[in-house]
Structure formats: C-alpha cells, structure tokens
Amino acid sequence: MNWDRIEGNWKQVKGEIKEQWGKLTDDEFDMIEGKRDKLVGKIQEKYGCTRDEADAQVSRWADEYDTRH
C-alpha cells in the first residue's frame, strides 16, 4: 500500500479510520494529518498496545483499504 495516497486523501479517509479506531478524537485526527507514524503512535497510546502491534494494525487496515479502493 502506498501510504502517500492515504495521506493525500486524508480528509476523505478519516471517516473510515474513525470506524476502525473509534477512541481517537477529531482533534487527534487533525494532529495526525495523514502521517502514518503519528497514527501508529496515537493507536499505541489510546489502545495500550505495543508500537509493533499498532503498526501491524495500520498495515492490515491499509491493505484492506487498498483492496476496497
């Protein structure tokens, strides 16, 4: 998955990401600005998982997003 595509369409993609990680707030999404590493960090923080686990979740989500779009 090319994360640049997600980052470029962040405003549109945000809604789908909110469905996946509902604990993240609108302000946090604004701070993330489509940056993958920031998203991973926020997931790690909010869900209490390791960075590797959060990274794996984002990778799985991005792969699924890619097949849907």
CHARMM-style PDB file with segment names, atoms N, HN, CA, C and O in Angstrom:
ATOM      1  N   MET     1       0.846  -1.186   0.000  1.00  0.00      PROA
ATOM      2  CA  MET     1       0.000   0.000   0.000  1.00  0.00      PROA
ATOM      3  C   MET     1       0.878   1.231   0.000  1.00  0.00      PROA
ATOM      4  O   MET     1       1.847   1.320   0.754  1.00  0.00      PROA
ATOM      5  N   ASN     2       0.541   2.151  -0.828  1.00  0.00      PROA
ATOM      6  HN  ASN     2      -0.246   2.079  -1.440  1.00  0.00      PROA
ATOM      7  CA  ASN     2       1.256   3.418  -0.888  1.00  0.00      PROA
ATOM      8  C   ASN     2       0.582   4.391   0.075  1.00  0.00      PROA
ATOM      9  O   ASN     2      -0.497   4.910  -0.215  1.00  0.00      PROA
ATOM     10  N   TRP     3       1.211   4.636   1.208  1.00  0.00      PROA
ATOM     11  HN  TRP     3       2.087   4.215   1.443  1.00  0.00      PROA
ATOM     12  CA  TRP     3       0.613   5.500   2.228  1.00  0.00      PROA
ATOM     13  C   TRP     3       0.424   6.920   1.715  1.00  0.00      PROA
ATOM     14  O   TRP     3      -0.444   7.637   2.213  1.00  0.00      PROA
ATOM     15  N   ASP     4       1.208   7.342   0.738  1.00  0.00      PROA
ATOM     16  HN  ASP     4       1.913   6.759   0.333  1.00  0.00      PROA
ATOM     17  CA  ASP     4       1.065   8.690   0.180  1.00  0.00      PROA
ATOM     18  C   ASP     4      -0.351   8.928  -0.324  1.00  0.00      PROA
ATOM     19  O   ASP     4      -0.871  10.039  -0.228  1.00  0.00      PROA
ATOM     20  N   ARG     5      -0.970   7.890  -0.859  1.00  0.00      PROA
ATOM     21  HN  ARG     5      -0.547   6.987  -0.937  1.00  0.00      PROA
ATOM     22  CA  ARG     5      -2.338   8.014  -1.365  1.00  0.00      PROA
ATOM     23  C   ARG     5      -3.319   8.271  -0.215  1.00  0.00      PROA
ATOM     24  O   ARG     5      -4.229   9.091  -0.337  1.00  0.00      PROA
ATOM     25  N   ILE     6      -3.124   7.567   0.889  1.00  0.00      PROA
ATOM     26  HN  ILE     6      -2.385   6.901   0.988  1.00  0.00      PROA
ATOM     27  CA  ILE     6      -3.983   7.778   2.057  1.00  0.00      PROA
ATOM     28  C   ILE     6      -3.753   9.174   2.611  1.00  0.00      PROA
ATOM     29  O   ILE     6      -4.707   9.892   2.915  1.00  0.00      PROA
ATOM     30  N   GLU     7      -2.499   9.558   2.742  1.00  0.00      PROA
ATOM     31  HN  GLU     7      -1.725   8.975   2.495  1.00  0.00      PROA
ATOM     32  CA  GLU     7      -2.178  10.882   3.264  1.00  0.00      PROA
ATOM     33  C   GLU     7      -2.768  11.977   2.390  1.00  0.00      PROA
ATOM     34  O   GLU     7      -3.287  12.968   2.904  1.00  0.00      PROA
ATOM     35  N   GLY     8      -2.695  11.810   1.082  1.00  0.00      PROA
ATOM     36  HN  GLY     8      -2.273  11.005   0.664  1.00  0.00      PROA
ATOM     37  CA  GLY     8      -3.226  12.803   0.156  1.00  0.00      PROA
ATOM     38  C   GLY     8      -4.740  12.935   0.216  1.00  0.00      PROA
ATOM     39  O   GLY     8      -5.291  13.992  -0.093  1.00  0.00      PROA
ATOM     40  N   ASN     9      -5.408  11.863   0.615  1.00  0.00      PROA
ATOM     41  HN  ASN     9      -4.960  11.005   0.866  1.00  0.00      PROA
ATOM     42  CA  ASN     9      -6.872  11.861   0.707  1.00  0.00      PROA
ATOM     43  C   ASN     9      -7.330  11.812   2.155  1.00  0.00      PROA
ATOM     44  O   ASN     9      -8.408  11.296   2.451  1.00  0.00      PROA
ATOM     45  N   TRP    10      -6.524  12.343   3.052  1.00  0.00      PROA
ATOM     46  HN  TRP    10      -5.648  12.763   2.812  1.00  0.00      PROA
ATOM     47  CA  TRP    10      -6.768  12.215   4.490  1.00  0.00      PROA
ATOM     48  C   TRP    10      -8.172  12.632   4.896  1.00  0.00      PROA
ATOM     49  O   TRP    10      -8.807  11.942   5.694  1.00  0.00      PROA
ATOM     50  N   LYS    11      -8.667  13.730   4.373  1.00  0.00      PROA
ATOM     51  HN  LYS    11      -8.151  14.290   3.725  1.00  0.00      PROA
ATOM     52  CA  LYS    11      -9.993  14.205   4.780  1.00  0.00      PROA
ATOM     53  C   LYS    11     -11.077  13.181   4.436  1.00  0.00      PROA
ATOM     54  O   LYS    11     -12.034  13.014   5.193  1.00  0.00      PROA
ATOM     55  N   GLN    12     -10.933  12.506   3.314  1.00  0.00      PROA
ATOM     56  HN  GLN    12     -10.156  12.643   2.700  1.00  0.00      PROA
ATOM     57  CA  GLN    12     -11.910  11.509   2.916  1.00  0.00      PROA
ATOM     58  C   GLN    12     -11.703  10.193   3.678  1.00  0.00      PROA
ATOM     59  O   GLN    12     -12.671   9.520   4.030  1.00  0.00      PROA
ATOM     60  N   VAL    13     -10.465   9.837   3.928  1.00  0.00      PROA
ATOM     61  HN  VAL    13      -9.678  10.384   3.642  1.00  0.00      PROA
ATOM     62  CA  VAL    13     -10.117   8.564   4.554  1.00  0.00      PROA
ATOM     63  C   VAL    13     -10.399   8.580   6.056  1.00  0.00      PROA
ATOM     64  O   VAL    13     -10.653   7.539   6.662  1.00  0.00      PROA
ATOM     65  N   LYS    14     -10.352   9.761   6.639  1.00  0.00      PROA
ATOM     66  HN  LYS    14     -10.146  10.606   6.147  1.00  0.00      PROA
ATOM     67  CA  LYS    14     -10.529   9.918   8.088  1.00  0.00      PROA
ATOM     68  C   LYS    14     -11.763   9.178   8.611  1.00  0.00      PROA
ATOM     69  O   LYS    14     -11.705   8.533   9.658  1.00  0.00      PROA
ATOM     70  N   GLY    15     -12.850   9.270   7.900  1.00  0.00      PROA
ATOM     71  HN  GLY    15     -12.897   9.794   7.050  1.00  0.00      PROA
ATOM     72  CA  GLY    15     -14.081   8.622   8.347  1.00  0.00      PROA
ATOM     73  C   GLY    15     -13.939   7.120   8.466  1.00  0.00      PROA
ATOM     74  O   GLY    15     -14.437   6.517   9.417  1.00  0.00      PROA
ATOM     75  N   GLU    16     -13.265   6.518   7.510  1.00  0.00      PROA
ATOM     76  HN  GLU    16     -12.860   7.008   6.738  1.00  0.00      PROA
ATOM     77  CA  GLU    16     -13.060   5.071   7.559  1.00  0.00      PROA
ATOM     78  C   GLU    16     -12.130   4.689   8.703  1.00  0.00      PROA
ATOM     79  O   GLU    16     -12.319   3.658   9.348  1.00  0.00      PROA
ATOM     80  N   ILE    17     -11.133   5.519   8.948  1.00  0.00      PROA
ATOM     81  HN  ILE    17     -10.979   6.356   8.423  1.00  0.00      PROA
ATOM     82  CA  ILE    17     -10.202   5.238  10.039  1.00  0.00      PROA
ATOM     83  C   ILE    17     -10.915   5.409  11.378  1.00  0.00      PROA
ATOM     84  O   ILE    17     -10.646   4.666  12.322  1.00  0.00      PROA
ATOM     85  N   LYS    18     -11.814   6.373  11.466  1.00  0.00      PROA
ATOM     86  HN  LYS    18     -12.033   6.976  10.699  1.00  0.00      PROA
ATOM     87  CA  LYS    18     -12.598   6.570  12.694  1.00  0.00      PROA
ATOM     88  C   LYS    18     -13.429   5.334  13.016  1.00  0.00      PROA
ATOM     89  O   LYS    18     -13.599   4.984  14.184  1.00  0.00      PROA
ATOM     90  N   GLU    19     -13.947   4.674  11.982  1.00  0.00      PROA
ATOM     91  HN  GLU    19     -13.809   4.959  11.034  1.00  0.00      PROA
ATOM     92  CA  GLU    19     -14.720   3.459  12.197  1.00  0.00      PROA
ATOM     93  C   GLU    19     -13.848   2.365  12.806  1.00  0.00      PROA
ATOM     94  O   GLU    19     -14.312   1.595  13.647  1.00  0.00      PROA
ATOM     95  N   GLN    20     -12.606   2.294  12.390  1.00  0.00      PROA
ATOM     96  HN  GLN    20     -12.229   2.920  11.707  1.00  0.00      PROA
ATOM     97  CA  GLN    20     -11.682   1.269  12.865  1.00  0.00      PROA
ATOM     98  C   GLN    20     -11.167   1.580  14.271  1.00  0.00      PROA
ATOM     99  O   GLN    20     -11.108   0.690  15.120  1.00  0.00      PROA
ATOM    100  N   TRP    21     -10.797   2.823  14.516  1.00  0.00      PROA
ATOM    101  HN  TRP    21     -10.844   3.546  13.826  1.00  0.00      PROA
ATOM    102  CA  TRP    21     -10.195   3.226  15.785  1.00  0.00      PROA
ATOM    103  C   TRP    21     -11.017   4.366  16.391  1.00  0.00      PROA
ATOM    104  O   TRP    21     -10.595   5.522  16.381  1.00  0.00      PROA
ATOM    105  N   GLY    22     -12.172   4.030  16.910  1.00  0.00      PROA
ATOM    106  HN  GLY    22     -12.515   3.090  16.918  1.00  0.00      PROA
ATOM    107  CA  GLY    22     -13.137   4.997  17.406  1.00  0.00      PROA
ATOM    108  C   GLY    22     -12.726   5.769  18.645  1.00  0.00      PROA
ATOM    109  O   GLY    22     -13.343   6.783  18.971  1.00  0.00      PROA
ATOM    110  N   LYS    23     -11.693   5.309  19.343  1.00  0.00      PROA
ATOM    111  HN  LYS    23     -11.192   4.485  19.077  1.00  0.00      PROA
ATOM    112  CA  LYS    23     -11.245   6.032  20.540  1.00  0.00      PROA
ATOM    113  C   LYS    23     -10.495   7.320  20.186  1.00  0.00      PROA
ATOM    114  O   LYS    23     -10.325   8.191  21.039  1.00  0.00      PROA
ATOM    115  N   LEU    24     -10.055   7.441  18.954  1.00  0.00      PROA
ATOM    116  HN  LEU    24     -10.193   6.734  18.261  1.00  0.00      PROA
ATOM    117  CA  LEU    24      -9.323   8.643  18.543  1.00  0.00      PROA
ATOM    118  C   LEU    24     -10.304   9.793  18.332  1.00  0.00      PROA
ATOM    119  O   LEU    24     -11.377   9.611  17.757  1.00  0.00      PROA
ATOM    120  N   THR    25      -9.928  10.963  18.798  1.00  0.00      PROA
ATOM    121  HN  THR    25      -9.057  11.112  19.265  1.00  0.00      PROA
ATOM    122  CA  THR    25     -10.801  12.137  18.707  1.00  0.00      PROA
ATOM    123  C   THR    25     -10.568  12.894  17.402  1.00  0.00      PROA
ATOM    124  O   THR    25      -9.577  12.673  16.705  1.00  0.00      PROA
ATOM    125  N   ASP    26     -11.498  13.787  17.088  1.00  0.00      PROA
ATOM    126  HN  ASP    26     -12.303  13.967  17.654  1.00  0.00      PROA
ATOM    127  CA  ASP    26     -11.340  14.625  15.899  1.00  0.00      PROA
ATOM    128  C   ASP    26     -10.072  15.472  15.991  1.00  0.00      PROA
ATOM    129  O   ASP    26      -9.366  15.645  14.998  1.00  0.00      PROA
ATOM    130  N   ASP    27      -9.784  15.995  17.176  1.00  0.00      PROA
ATOM    131  HN  ASP    27     -10.358  15.855  17.983  1.00  0.00      PROA
ATOM    132  CA  ASP    27      -8.563  16.786  17.346  1.00  0.00      PROA
ATOM    133  C   ASP    27      -7.321  15.950  17.075  1.00  0.00      PROA
ATOM    134  O   ASP    27      -6.359  16.430  16.476  1.00  0.00      PROA
ATOM    135  N   GLU    28      -7.346  14.705  17.518  1.00  0.00      PROA
ATOM    136  HN  GLU    28      -8.128  14.315  18.005  1.00  0.00      PROA
ATOM    137  CA  GLU    28      -6.199  13.824  17.264  1.00  0.00      PROA
ATOM    138  C   GLU    28      -6.058  13.540  15.773  1.00  0.00      PROA
ATOM    139  O   GLU    28      -4.946  13.500  15.245  1.00  0.00      PROA
ATOM    140  N   PHE    29      -7.182  13.344  15.100  1.00  0.00      PROA
ATOM    141  HN  PHE    29      -8.084  13.376  15.529  1.00  0.00      PROA
ATOM    142  CA  PHE    29      -7.113  13.127  13.649  1.00  0.00      PROA
ATOM    143  C   PHE    29      -6.530  14.349  12.941  1.00  0.00      PROA
ATOM    144  O   PHE    29      -5.771  14.215  11.981  1.00  0.00      PROA
ATOM    145  N   ASP    30      -6.888  15.531  13.419  1.00  0.00      PROA
ATOM    146  HN  ASP    30      -7.504  15.639  14.199  1.00  0.00      PROA
ATOM    147  CA  ASP    30      -6.330  16.752  12.838  1.00  0.00      PROA
ATOM    148  C   ASP    30      -4.828  16.823  13.075  1.00  0.00      PROA
ATOM    149  O   ASP    30      -4.083  17.262  12.198  1.00  0.00      PROA
ATOM    150  N   MET    31      -4.376  16.396  14.251  1.00  0.00      PROA
ATOM    151  HN  MET    31      -4.981  16.040  14.963  1.00  0.00      PROA
ATOM    152  CA  MET    31      -2.950  16.415  14.566  1.00  0.00      PROA
ATOM    153  C   MET    31      -2.177  15.363  13.768  1.00  0.00      PROA
ATOM    154  O   MET    31      -1.018  15.574  13.413  1.00  0.00      PROA
ATOM    155  N   ILE    32      -2.821  14.238  13.491  1.00  0.00      PROA
ATOM    156  HN  ILE    32      -3.763  14.067  13.780  1.00  0.00      PROA
ATOM    157  CA  ILE    32      -2.172  13.154  12.743  1.00  0.00      PROA
ATOM    158  C   ILE    32      -1.857  13.590  11.317  1.00  0.00      PROA
ATOM    159  O   ILE    32      -0.818  13.227  10.767  1.00  0.00      PROA
ATOM    160  N   GLU    33      -2.764  14.376  10.715  1.00  0.00      PROA
ATOM    161  HN  GLU    33      -3.608  14.671  11.162  1.00  0.00      PROA
ATOM    162  CA  GLU    33      -2.575  14.943   9.379  1.00  0.00      PROA
ATOM    163  C   GLU    33      -2.209  13.912   8.316  1.00  0.00      PROA
ATOM    164  O   GLU    33      -1.519  14.239   7.350  1.00  0.00      PROA
ATOM    165  N   GLY    34      -2.663  12.675   8.482  1.00  0.00      PROA
ATOM    166  HN  GLY    34      -3.223  12.409   9.266  1.00  0.00      PROA
ATOM    167  CA  GLY    34      -2.383  11.649   7.487  1.00  0.00      PROA
ATOM    168  C   GLY    34      -1.029  10.987   7.628  1.00  0.00      PROA
ATOM    169  O   GLY    34      -0.684  10.121   6.824  1.00  0.00      PROA
ATOM    170  N   LYS    35      -0.260  11.366   8.617  1.00  0.00      PROA
ATOM    171  HN  LYS    35      -0.540  12.070   9.271  1.00  0.00      PROA
ATOM    172  CA  LYS    35       1.078  10.796   8.812  1.00  0.00      PROA
ATOM    173  C   LYS    35       0.953   9.425   9.475  1.00  0.00      PROA
ATOM    174  O   LYS    35       0.392   9.301  10.564  1.00  0.00      PROA
ATOM    175  N   ARG    36       1.470   8.422   8.822  1.00  0.00      PROA
ATOM    176  HN  ARG    36       1.926   8.523   7.938  1.00  0.00      PROA
ATOM    177  CA  ARG    36       1.348   7.045   9.295  1.00  0.00      PROA
ATOM    178  C   ARG    36       1.954   6.872  10.678  1.00  0.00      PROA
ATOM    179  O   ARG    36       1.339   6.260  11.551  1.00  0.00      PROA
ATOM    180  N   ASP    37       3.156   7.405  10.889  1.00  0.00      PROA
ATOM    181  HN  ASP    37       3.656   7.902  10.179  1.00  0.00      PROA
ATOM    182  CA  ASP    37       3.823   7.218  12.181  1.00  0.00      PROA
ATOM    183  C   ASP    37       3.046   7.874  13.319  1.00  0.00      PROA
ATOM    184  O   ASP    37       3.035   7.361  14.437  1.00  0.00      PROA
ATOM    185  N   LYS    38       2.400   8.996  13.045  1.00  0.00      PROA
ATOM    186  HN  LYS    38       2.408   9.413  12.136  1.00  0.00      PROA
ATOM    187  CA  LYS    38       1.587   9.653  14.066  1.00  0.00      PROA
ATOM    188  C   LYS    38       0.346   8.821  14.378  1.00  0.00      PROA
ATOM    189  O   LYS    38      -0.057   8.713  15.536  1.00  0.00      PROA
ATOM    190  N   LEU    39      -0.259   8.234  13.347  1.00  0.00      PROA
ATOM    191  HN  LEU    39       0.069   8.322  12.406  1.00  0.00      PROA
ATOM    192  CA  LEU    39      -1.421   7.370  13.559  1.00  0.00      PROA
ATOM    193  C   LEU    39      -1.030   6.169  14.409  1.00  0.00      PROA
ATOM    194  O   LEU    39      -1.735   5.821  15.356  1.00  0.00      PROA
ATOM    195  N   VAL    40       0.072   5.546  14.082  1.00  0.00      PROA
ATOM    196  HN  VAL    40       0.645   5.829  13.313  1.00  0.00      PROA
ATOM    197  CA  VAL    40       0.540   4.389  14.853  1.00  0.00      PROA
ATOM    198  C   VAL    40       0.760   4.784  16.315  1.00  0.00      PROA
ATOM    199  O   VAL    40       0.358   4.057  17.223  1.00  0.00      PROA
ATOM    200  N   GLY    41       1.391   5.922  16.539  1.00  0.00      PROA
ATOM    201  HN  GLY    41       1.717   6.513  15.801  1.00  0.00      PROA
ATOM    202  CA  GLY    41       1.642   6.388  17.902  1.00  0.00      PROA
ATOM    203  C   GLY    41       0.364   6.627  18.689  1.00  0.00      PROA
ATOM    204  O   GLY    41       0.275   6.261  19.861  1.00  0.00      PROA
ATOM    205  N   LYS    42      -0.619   7.235  18.053  1.00  0.00      PROA
ATOM    206  HN  LYS    42      -0.546   7.532  17.101  1.00  0.00      PROA
ATOM    207  CA  LYS    42      -1.894   7.504  18.737  1.00  0.00      PROA
ATOM    208  C   LYS    42      -2.646   6.212  19.041  1.00  0.00      PROA
ATOM    209  O   LYS    42      -3.262   6.089  20.100  1.00  0.00      PROA
ATOM    210  N   ILE    43      -2.598   5.255  18.128  1.00  0.00      PROA
ATOM    211  HN  ILE    43      -2.097   5.355  17.269  1.00  0.00      PROA
ATOM    212  CA  ILE    43      -3.247   3.963  18.374  1.00  0.00      PROA
ATOM    213  C   ILE    43      -2.565   3.275  19.554  1.00  0.00      PROA
ATOM    214  O   ILE    43      -3.229   2.721  20.430  1.00  0.00      PROA
ATOM    215  N   GLN    44      -1.250   3.317  19.568  1.00  0.00      PROA
ATOM    216  HN  GLN    44      -0.711   3.768  18.857  1.00  0.00      PROA
ATOM    217  CA  GLN    44      -0.485   2.723  20.661  1.00  0.00      PROA
ATOM    218  C   GLN    44      -0.892   3.352  21.997  1.00  0.00      PROA
ATOM    219  O   GLN    44      -1.120   2.655  22.985  1.00  0.00      PROA
ATOM    220  N   GLU    45      -0.976   4.667  22.001  1.00  0.00      PROA
ATOM    221  HN  GLU    45      -0.791   5.233  21.198  1.00  0.00      PROA
ATOM    222  CA  GLU    45      -1.319   5.415  23.219  1.00  0.00      PROA
ATOM    223  C   GLU    45      -2.749   5.121  23.689  1.00  0.00      PROA
ATOM    224  O   GLU    45      -2.967   4.819  24.862  1.00  0.00      PROA
ATOM    225  N   LYS    46      -3.718   5.210  22.776  1.00  0.00      PROA
ATOM    226  HN  LYS    46      -3.541   5.455  21.823  1.00  0.00      PROA
ATOM    227  CA  LYS    46      -5.132   5.081  23.144  1.00  0.00      PROA
ATOM    228  C   LYS    46      -5.552   3.645  23.458  1.00  0.00      PROA
ATOM    229  O   LYS    46      -6.419   3.413  24.300  1.00  0.00      PROA
ATOM    230  N   TYR    47      -4.927   2.688  22.774  1.00  0.00      PROA
ATOM    231  HN  TYR    47      -4.222   2.877  22.091  1.00  0.00      PROA
ATOM    232  CA  TYR    47      -5.359   1.301  22.921  1.00  0.00      PROA
ATOM    233  C   TYR    47      -4.414   0.476  23.791  1.00  0.00      PROA
ATOM    234  O   TYR    47      -4.666  -0.704  24.034  1.00  0.00      PROA
ATOM    235  N   GLY    48      -3.328   1.092  24.259  1.00  0.00      PROA
ATOM    236  HN  GLY    48      -3.123   2.050  24.061  1.00  0.00      PROA
ATOM    237  CA  GLY    48      -2.423   0.410  25.172  1.00  0.00      PROA
ATOM    238  C   GLY    48      -1.723  -0.804  24.587  1.00  0.00      PROA
ATOM    239  O   GLY    48      -1.512  -1.802  25.277  1.00  0.00      PROA
ATOM    240  N   CYS    49      -1.368  -0.716  23.327  1.00  0.00      PROA
ATOM    241  HN  CYS    49      -1.540   0.095  22.768  1.00  0.00      PROA
ATOM    242  CA  CYS    49      -0.669  -1.824  22.694  1.00  0.00      PROA
ATOM    243  C   CYS    49       0.768  -1.401  22.375  1.00  0.00      PROA
ATOM    244  O   CYS    49       1.131  -0.235  22.528  1.00  0.00      PROA
ATOM    245  N   THR    50       1.567  -2.352  21.937  1.00  0.00      PROA
ATOM    246  HN  THR    50       1.273  -3.300  21.813  1.00  0.00      PROA
ATOM    247  CA  THR    50       2.946  -2.028  21.587  1.00  0.00      PROA
ATOM    248  C   THR    50       2.974  -1.314  20.240  1.00  0.00      PROA
ATOM    249  O   THR    50       2.008  -1.349  19.478  1.00  0.00      PROA
ATOM    250  N   ARG    51       4.080  -0.679  19.974  1.00  0.00      PROA
ATOM    251  HN  ARG    51       4.864  -0.650  20.594  1.00  0.00      PROA
ATOM    252  CA  ARG    51       4.233   0.011  18.690  1.00  0.00      PROA
ATOM    253  C   ARG    51       4.133  -0.992  17.540  1.00  0.00      PROA
ATOM    254  O   ARG    51       3.524  -0.703  16.510  1.00  0.00      PROA
ATOM    255  N   ASP    52       4.729  -2.166  17.719  1.00  0.00      PROA
ATOM    256  HN  ASP    52       5.223  -2.401  18.556  1.00  0.00      PROA
ATOM    257  CA  ASP    52       4.667  -3.193  16.671  1.00  0.00      PROA
ATOM    258  C   ASP    52       3.234  -3.641  16.413  1.00  0.00      PROA
ATOM    259  O   ASP    52       2.836  -3.829  15.263  1.00  0.00      PROA
ATOM    260  N   GLU    53       2.455  -3.812  17.487  1.00  0.00      PROA
ATOM    261  HN  GLU    53       2.778  -3.659  18.421  1.00  0.00      PROA
ATOM    262  CA  GLU    53       1.052  -4.202  17.325  1.00  0.00      PROA
ATOM    263  C   GLU    53       0.258  -3.118  16.607  1.00  0.00      PROA
ATOM    264  O   GLU    53      -0.533  -3.413  15.712  1.00  0.00      PROA
ATOM    265  N   ALA    54       0.470  -1.864  16.999  1.00  0.00      PROA
ATOM    266  HN  ALA    54       1.113  -1.625  17.726  1.00  0.00      PROA
ATOM    267  CA  ALA    54      -0.226  -0.757  16.355  1.00  0.00      PROA
ATOM    268  C   ALA    54       0.169  -0.653  14.882  1.00  0.00      PROA
ATOM    269  O   ALA    54      -0.676  -0.410  14.021  1.00  0.00      PROA
ATOM    270  N   ASP    55       1.449  -0.838  14.605  1.00  0.00      PROA
ATOM    271  HN  ASP    55       2.136  -1.035  15.305  1.00  0.00      PROA
ATOM    272  CA  ASP    55       1.935  -0.789  13.230  1.00  0.00      PROA
ATOM    273  C   ASP    55       1.305  -1.902  12.392  1.00  0.00      PROA
ATOM    274  O   ASP    55       0.928  -1.685  11.241  1.00  0.00      PROA
ATOM    275  N   ALA    56       1.197  -3.086  12.975  1.00  0.00      PROA
ATOM    276  HN  ALA    56       1.503  -3.262  13.910  1.00  0.00      PROA
ATOM    277  CA  ALA    56       0.580  -4.211  12.261  1.00  0.00      PROA
ATOM    278  C   ALA    56      -0.898  -3.930  11.978  1.00  0.00      PROA
ATOM    279  O   ALA    56      -1.400  -4.251  10.901  1.00  0.00      PROA
ATOM    280  N   GLN    57      -1.589  -3.329  12.949  1.00  0.00      PROA
ATOM    281  HN  GLN    57      -1.181  -3.068  13.824  1.00  0.00      PROA
ATOM    282  CA  GLN    57      -2.998  -2.981  12.736  1.00  0.00      PROA
ATOM    283  C   GLN    57      -3.149  -2.005  11.573  1.00  0.00      PROA
ATOM    284  O   GLN    57      -4.027  -2.167  10.725  1.00  0.00      PROA
ATOM    285  N   VAL    58      -2.289  -0.996  11.543  1.00  0.00      PROA
ATOM    286  HN  VAL    58      -1.577  -0.864  12.232  1.00  0.00      PROA
ATOM    287  CA  VAL    58      -2.357   0.013  10.475  1.00  0.00      PROA
ATOM    288  C   VAL    58      -2.029  -0.643   9.132  1.00  0.00      PROA
ATOM    289  O   VAL    58      -2.672  -0.344   8.126  1.00  0.00      PROA
ATOM    290  N   SER    59      -1.051  -1.521   9.109  1.00  0.00      PROA
ATOM    291  HN  SER    59      -0.528  -1.765   9.926  1.00  0.00      PROA
ATOM    292  CA  SER    59      -0.697  -2.208   7.859  1.00  0.00      PROA
ATOM    293  C   SER    59      -1.861  -3.041   7.342  1.00  0.00      PROA
ATOM    294  O   SER    59      -2.172  -3.009   6.152  1.00  0.00      PROA
ATOM    295  N   ARG    60      -2.509  -3.791   8.245  1.00  0.00      PROA
ATOM    296  HN  ARG    60      -2.256  -3.816   9.213  1.00  0.00      PROA
ATOM    297  CA  ARG    60      -3.669  -4.589   7.831  1.00  0.00      PROA
ATOM    298  C   ARG    60      -4.782  -3.700   7.309  1.00  0.00      PROA
ATOM    299  O   ARG    60      -5.385  -3.993   6.277  1.00  0.00      PROA
ATOM    300  N   TRP    61      -5.057  -2.605   8.025  1.00  0.00      PROA
ATOM    301  HN  TRP    61      -4.567  -2.367   8.864  1.00  0.00      PROA
ATOM    302  CA  TRP    61      -6.113  -1.696   7.596  1.00  0.00      PROA
ATOM    303  C   TRP    61      -5.784  -1.115   6.219  1.00  0.00      PROA
ATOM    304  O   TRP    61      -6.650  -1.050   5.347  1.00  0.00      PROA
ATOM    305  N   ALA    62      -4.533  -0.696   6.028  1.00  0.00      PROA
ATOM    306  HN  ALA    62      -3.830  -0.749   6.737  1.00  0.00      PROA
ATOM    307  CA  ALA    62      -4.126  -0.082   4.756  1.00  0.00      PROA
ATOM    308  C   ALA    62      -4.255  -1.084   3.609  1.00  0.00      PROA
ATOM    309  O   ALA    62      -4.670  -0.712   2.512  1.00  0.00      PROA
ATOM    310  N   ASP    63      -3.907  -2.344   3.848  1.00  0.00      PROA
ATOM    311  HN  ASP    63      -3.570  -2.647   4.740  1.00  0.00      PROA
ATOM    312  CA  ASP    63      -4.056  -3.374   2.812  1.00  0.00      PROA
ATOM    313  C   ASP    63      -5.508  -3.564   2.449  1.00  0.00      PROA
ATOM    314  O   ASP    63      -5.846  -3.682   1.271  1.00  0.00      PROA
ATOM    315  N   GLU    64      -6.385  -3.597   3.463  1.00  0.00      PROA
ATOM    316  HN  GLU    64      -6.111  -3.502   4.420  1.00  0.00      PROA
ATOM    317  CA  GLU    64      -7.815  -3.733   3.204  1.00  0.00      PROA
ATOM    318  C   GLU    64      -8.364  -2.504   2.472  1.00  0.00      PROA
ATOM    319  O   GLU    64      -9.182  -2.624   1.560  1.00  0.00      PROA
ATOM    320  N   TYR    65      -7.908  -1.338   2.882  1.00  0.00      PROA
ATOM    321  HN  TYR    65      -7.243  -1.240   3.623  1.00  0.00      PROA
ATOM    322  CA  TYR    65      -8.332  -0.097   2.214  1.00  0.00      PROA
ATOM    323  C   TYR    65      -7.953  -0.146   0.738  1.00  0.00      PROA
ATOM    324  O   TYR    65      -8.737   0.227  -0.133  1.00  0.00      PROA
ATOM    325  N   ASP    66      -6.745  -0.611   0.479  1.00  0.00      PROA
ATOM    326  HN  ASP    66      -6.107  -0.914   1.187  1.00  0.00      PROA
ATOM    327  CA  ASP    66      -6.246  -0.674  -0.887  1.00  0.00      PROA
ATOM    328  C   ASP    66      -7.092  -1.601  -1.756  1.00  0.00      PROA
ATOM    329  O   ASP    66      -7.332  -1.302  -2.926  1.00  0.00      PROA
ATOM    330  N   THR    67      -7.543  -2.718  -1.197  1.00  0.00      PROA
ATOM    331  HN  THR    67      -7.347  -2.961  -0.246  1.00  0.00      PROA
ATOM    332  CA  THR    67      -8.357  -3.629  -1.989  1.00  0.00      PROA
ATOM    333  C   THR    67      -9.756  -3.088  -2.228  1.00  0.00      PROA
ATOM    334  O   THR    67     -10.396  -3.429  -3.223  1.00  0.00      PROA
ATOM    335  N   ARG    68     -10.238  -2.240  -1.313  1.00  0.00      PROA
ATOM    336  HN  ARG    68      -9.718  -1.963  -0.504  1.00  0.00      PROA
ATOM    337  CA  ARG    68     -11.573  -1.648  -1.481  1.00  0.00      PROA
ATOM    338  C   ARG    68     -11.571  -0.460  -2.442  1.00  0.00      PROA
ATOM    339  O   ARG    68     -12.612  -0.128  -3.008  1.00  0.00      PROA
ATOM    340  N   HSD    69     -10.442   0.170  -2.631  1.00  0.00      PROA
ATOM    341  HN  HSD    69      -9.596  -0.099  -2.171  1.00  0.00      PROA
ATOM    342  CA  HSD    69     -10.402   1.384  -3.453  1.00  0.00      PROA
ATOM    343  C   HSD    69      -9.483   1.156  -4.589  1.00  0.00      PROA
ATOM    344  OT1 HSD    69      -9.292   2.047  -5.417  1.00  0.00      PROA
TER     345      HSD     69
END
